[in-house]
């Protein structure tokens, strides 16, 4: 329960998504726009237009699980995000997902802002 690992398939929806969407709205995107099935056990990744929020939707044994991440400073970077308007999903592996999240949290821009904030205290 509540686990993600390298054995799973990860699918990035390459267009911005409203983070007001919950289980039902994101499930609709998976089925209708991406043409995937929630019962596959795959993890579906959604990013908002400002790229500071990310949601992961995953079907587990007990039901749907929704992971949410909001970054206070910086942006989530992905080479697959908004690559092609015709693209309906992009396959990622677990390492690429972690790299995408860690690069946003540990970007030079974020470190510089944090350093400036400490200097002004």
C-alpha positions as CSV (number, residue, x, y, z in Angstrom):
1,X,0.0,0.0,0.0
2,X,1.3,3.5,-0.9
3,X,4.3,2.6,-2.9
4,X,6.0,3.5,-6.1
5,X,9.0,1.7,-7.5
6,X,11.1,1.0,-10.6
7,X,8.9,-2.0,-11.7
8,X,5.9,0.2,-12.5
9,X,5.2,2.0,-15.8
10,X,4.9,5.8,-15.6
11,X,2.9,7.9,-18.1
12,X,3.2,11.7,-18.3
13,X,0.3,13.7,-19.6
14,X,2.2,16.3,-21.7
15,X,-0.3,19.1,-21.4
16,X,-1.0,21.4,-18.4
17,X,-3.8,20.2,-16.1
18,X,-5.8,22.1,-13.5
19,X,-4.7,20.9,-10.0
20,X,-8.3,21.4,-8.9
21,X,-9.0,18.1,-10.5
22,X,-9.2,15.1,-8.2
23,X,-9.7,11.4,-8.7
24,X,-12.6,11.6,-11.1
25,X,-11.3,14.4,-13.3
26,X,-7.8,12.9,-13.6
27,X,-9.3,9.4,-14.2
28,X,-11.3,10.9,-17.1
29,X,-8.1,12.3,-18.6
30,X,-6.4,8.9,-18.3
31,X,-9.3,7.0,-20.0
32,X,-10.5,9.6,-22.5
33,X,-7.4,11.6,-23.5
34,X,-4.6,9.2,-22.9
35,X,-6.4,6.0,-23.9
36,X,-5.1,4.1,-20.9
37,X,-6.7,1.9,-18.2
38,X,-6.4,2.7,-14.5
39,X,-6.5,-1.1,-13.8
40,X,-3.2,-1.6,-15.5
41,X,-1.3,-0.6,-12.3
42,X,0.5,2.2,-14.2
43,X,1.2,5.5,-12.6
44,X,-0.1,8.6,-14.4
45,X,1.7,12.0,-13.9
46,X,0.0,15.4,-14.3
47,X,1.7,18.8,-14.1
48,X,0.0,22.2,-13.9
49,X,0.7,25.1,-16.3
50,X,3.1,27.0,-14.0
51,X,4.9,23.7,-13.4
52,X,5.0,24.1,-9.7
53,X,2.6,21.3,-8.9
54,X,2.5,17.6,-9.8
55,X,0.0,14.9,-9.2
56,X,0.4,11.1,-9.5
57,X,-2.6,8.9,-10.0
58,X,-2.2,5.2,-9.3
59,X,-4.6,2.2,-8.9
60,X,-3.6,0.0,-6.0
61,X,-5.3,-3.0,-4.5
62,X,-7.5,-0.9,-2.1
63,X,-8.5,1.7,-4.7
64,X,-7.1,4.9,-6.3
65,X,-4.2,6.7,-4.7
66,X,-3.4,10.4,-5.5
67,X,0.0,11.7,-4.7
68,X,0.4,15.5,-4.8
69,X,3.5,17.7,-4.7
70,X,3.6,21.5,-4.6
71,X,7.0,23.2,-4.9
72,X,7.2,26.6,-3.2
73,X,10.2,27.8,-5.3
74,X,11.3,26.6,-8.7
75,X,9.6,24.6,-11.5
76,X,9.3,21.0,-12.5
77,X,11.3,20.3,-15.6
78,X,10.6,17.6,-18.1
79,X,11.8,17.2,-21.7
80,X,8.4,15.4,-22.5
81,X,6.2,18.2,-21.1
82,X,4.4,20.0,-24.0
83,X,6.8,18.5,-26.6
84,X,4.1,18.0,-29.2
85,X,0.4,19.0,-29.2
86,X,-0.5,15.7,-30.9
87,X,1.3,13.6,-28.2
88,X,-1.2,12.0,-25.8
89,X,1.3,10.6,-23.3
90,X,5.0,10.1,-22.7
91,X,6.5,7.0,-21.1
92,X,8.9,7.6,-18.2
93,X,10.8,5.3,-15.9
94,X,11.1,5.6,-12.2
95,X,14.6,7.3,-12.3
96,X,13.3,9.9,-14.8
97,X,10.4,10.7,-12.5
98,X,12.8,11.1,-9.5
99,X,15.2,13.2,-11.6
100,X,12.3,15.5,-12.7
101,X,11.2,16.1,-9.1
102,X,14.7,16.4,-7.7
103,X,15.9,18.8,-10.4
104,X,13.0,21.2,-9.5
105,X,13.7,21.0,-5.8
106,X,17.5,21.3,-6.2
107,X,17.8,23.7,-9.1
108,X,20.5,26.4,-9.0
109,X,17.7,29.0,-9.1
110,X,16.1,27.6,-6.0
111,X,19.4,27.4,-4.2
112,X,20.2,31.0,-5.1
113,X,16.9,32.2,-3.8
114,X,17.3,30.3,-0.6
115,X,20.8,31.7,-0.1
116,X,19.5,35.3,-0.7
117,X,16.6,34.7,1.8
118,X,19.1,33.6,4.5
119,X,21.3,36.7,3.9
120,X,18.3,39.0,4.4
121,X,17.3,37.6,7.7
